[in-house]
Amino acid sequence: MTGRTARRAGPLAVWTAVGVAITLLGGIAAWFVLGRDPSPTCNGLAEDKRVQQSLGAAVQPGMLCAALGEAIVKGTVGSEPGIHSREQAQALKDVLFALGSAQPDGLTLDPALRLPLATALADYAPDVHELLVTLDSKYVLEGGRTNPPWESGGTHHLSVYSTVFRHVVRAVSEDPRAYALLRTAESRQVARELAGVPRDAKDAAFSLPATKGARALGVLDGIANVIVDRLDKDEARAWRATVVEGVARGLAAPGTGADSTGATITADWLGTFEKTPEEERFNRLSTQGVDLAGIWLKSRNTDEATRQDLLADVEDSARGGSREVKP
């Protein structure tokens, strides 16, 4: 009896050993192909040394992503809207570089980080505006990882490489609430830029704010198109509806501080937007740059020929911004 048991166990032991060996080989192969941690928690931000240094003790390895999102907002947004210390701007810069440089072929952001990052970026609206437009040489020159934030206008500004920035904004915008927040902040910024044009402005000083604003909004249009194209019909409908609701609600809220500049322009645009049939509102966002410029030109009693010429340039700028965004 014992002999037969031993003879039967022999082949069984062999096959067991073979199975274990195959499993180990498979694991080793997966390690080489995917790495030890193919999808690090919270995109690896909590383990990033520069992020830890910038955000301080609030960031700990292994922390929950929701808590990390709160730490990012607290560490990068000041007590007064739009006013940032050098440390706060540097912290956001370190976060953007840590994310935007990690997956150059397409960043997939942990869902719990999307809205907090949008909240932080929205508080840097003038910087986000220039980073979307990519025309200001100051932001190009200061975009390197080792270039510190600079002070101007009573606050510190940040810049990152445009590829890094757009990777992050694209990933953040997967959440329609986050996209609506960024879109609302940019809409207010465009209106502020238009309202700030001097009455005696000529040539580029007169036209550039309108074309830049349309370009920035056009880039956001392009990002929205890329996202929607990757969703199924029901998901796309829900994403668009949330964006429309978020933008309308955001612009209806009273602005604070610098947000009050240009409030009349955004209020006029919102009134027209809300009168648009519900099923057409999302598409109406793609004409926002032209619409805002038109409202501004009307308030200045600009002659018809000048108005039409500039609006044609504004439309071209918006279209160019949208087409820059690649799937």
Stockholm file with secondary structure:
# STOCKHOLM 1.0

chainA/1-327         MTGRTARRAGPLAVWTAVGVAITLLGGIAAWFVLGRDPSPTCNGLAEDKRVQQSLGAAVQPGMLCAALGEAIVKGTVGSEPGIHSREQAQALKDVLFALGSAQPDGLTLDPALRLPLATALADYAPDVHELLVTLDSKYVLEGGRTNPPWESGGTHHLSVYSTVFRHVVRAVSEDPRAYALLRTAESRQVARELAGVPRDAKDAAFSLPATKGARALGVLDGIANVIVDRLDKDEARAWRATVVEGVARGLAAPGTGADSTGATITADWLGTFEKTPEEERFNRLSTQGVDLAGIWLKSRNTDEATRQDLLADVEDSARGGSREVKP
#=GR chainA/1-327 SS CHHHHHHHHHHHHHHHHHHHHHHHHHHHHHHHHHCSCSSCGGGGGGGCHHHHHHHGGGCCTTCCHHHHHHHHHHHHCCSSTTCCCHHHHHHHHHHHHHHHTTCTTCCCCCHHHHHHHHHHHHTTHHHHHHHHHCCCHHHHHTCSTTCCCEEETTEEECCCCHHHHHHHHHHHTTSHHHHHHHHHHHHHHHHHHHHTSCTTCCHHHHHHHHHHHHHHHHHHHHHHHHHHHTSCHHHHHHHHHHHHHHHHHHHHSCCCGGGGTTHHHHHHHHHHHHHSCGGGHHHHGGGHHHHHHHHHHHHTTCCHHHHHHHHHHHHHHHHHHHHHCCC
#=GC SS_cons         CHHHHHHHHHHHHHHHHHHHHHHHHHHHHHHHHHCSCSSCGGGGGGGCHHHHHHHGGGCCTTCCHHHHHHHHHHHHCCSSTTCCCHHHHHHHHHHHHHHHTTCTTCCCCCHHHHHHHHHHHHTTHHHHHHHHHCCCHHHHHTCSTTCCCEEETTEEECCCCHHHHHHHHHHHTTSHHHHHHHHHHHHHHHHHHHHTSCTTCCHHHHHHHHHHHHHHHHHHHHHHHHHHHTSCHHHHHHHHHHHHHHHHHHHHSCCCGGGGTTHHHHHHHHHHHHHSCGGGHHHHGGGHHHHHHHHHHHHTTCCHHHHHHHHHHHHHHHHHHHHHCCC
//
